[in-house]
Amino acid sequence: MDGVEWEHHRVDFRLGTGDLEAVRFGISPGHELAHAVRVLLRPAQYPLAWGWLRQARERLPREPFAVLAQVVGADGYLPDFLTTTARWDLTPDEELAALRAAPLAGVRLDLGKRVARSTGREREGLRAMQDHPIRARALVADAWEAVWDAVLAPVWPELERILRADIAVRSRTIASDGLAAMAAGIHPQVSWGDGSVRVALRRHSEEVDCRGSGLVLVPTVLSSWSCFVLTEPPAQPTLFYPARGVTADWTRQAPDGARALDALVGPARAGILRAAHAPRTTSQVAADAGVAVSTASHHLTVLRDAGLIVSTREGARMLHVRAPLGEALVGAAL
């Protein structure tokens, strides 16, 4: 995975004309964690994360962080095995499980790339990991879990709301103005031309045919100044880009936003809406909210009539999930 800085090179993600089904959005907890490590290593490059940084430093587990810092590095190439394919409903637990089961050949290959980009003691440590990939994978996964629990789990609800709100806005842009308009608004170094999403890079040029595999667009909060691309098979072609609306106060804005959402739709419905990022049955909604099934059904009907959730039937079950308008509302509460 390589980062964007200058316009000396570019990657073209080639799509068919009007090929909307080839573009989808996802979130990546692993990508946020990798860049959390880089924020801690080089805070001067990430001023929008300074509010989070003050809290994170007090809770940071030193030895697990040292492991991740060695593997992630302060800049440049980011090992692909640290993240699985981004999805709309990807959870941190699923990301961690994928890391623990990452193919060993990919682990060795990615660590080898980091070896080639390192010097001194860091290179020696990475080479030792490369020589023992099973042990290295377990060590990295344990470090991932410890650092996540300490510094990102406490703010993940806020992060996730920002990410999903960004996706909702960009999805609406595709529907109203087209893919080209959406791509042009992602980042100054991302554009649309000749049927391709183009990303300016500093060291790498490539044309990636996405007509068979599709392109995943992934907003990110902690990597707030640059884009990254993932192009090497078997990984899904992916573009990571800074989410819109990220400010230096994002970690402190959630409580007021939560109260505003409660006042707008009522505490019970606001709670149901905030928890509706993944499909749930009416019974599950009722159990999570601590209300009767009939009460949950009434709240869901009100939210559905307002266009905030979508309900679809799957066999005998009715599943409820946030609609784009609901995503935008929950995210805007930040």
C-alpha angles and dihedrals in degrees: 000000000000132000132232124238113133138022098242092110137013143200117221115206099201118212133176117259108279090000096155094152089063091064122072137159131235144166127235120202089183093057091052091050093049090053091044085062090051092048089055091047097046109016094166090072094054110052093158089063097053093099090055091041094062091057096040096054091060093054101036115128102223104208097046089045091053089055093051092043090056094050098039099040126201098274146354124027116037116200110251095216090069090074134043124210107302116243136181091246100034111141129202090246091055091048090052092047090052090051092052089053097040112142109264093224089060092047091054092045094050093045088051090056090052090049090055090052096047138074140200121357093353090058091048092052093047092048090053089053091049091053092054105036097166092055092041093052092052092045093051093045092051090049091047091054095046095048093043093052092048104044112012107031091068091056100031094104090057093044092048093050091053092049095048093046090053091051092049093053094047092046089055090049090056090050095047105031106015139250094290093058092048093048092048090056098050098084138330090257095050121081143157123239140144092003094307138109101227124205121190113226135186101221112010139062124188143147113224119195106218097172092102100033105028129221125272117211114202124186118211134195105192095046088060102153106046148034127238131198134207114201111147118104137272085036119088112253103262138180117200113198137174112272117239122248097031112148133173088258098056093116092054100044100070101082094054090043091052091052091048091052090048090053092048101051103008128265096270095049092041090055091049091048094048090052094046098089090110127040114269134174122244089254091052091049090051093049093047092048094043094235137117118276090245091053092048090049091053093050091047091052091053092048092046093049088052091054093244098117136028122220121201131178119238108183107300093345131087113213124201127201136161116278120221090264089052091050091051092048094049091046093045089057085076 
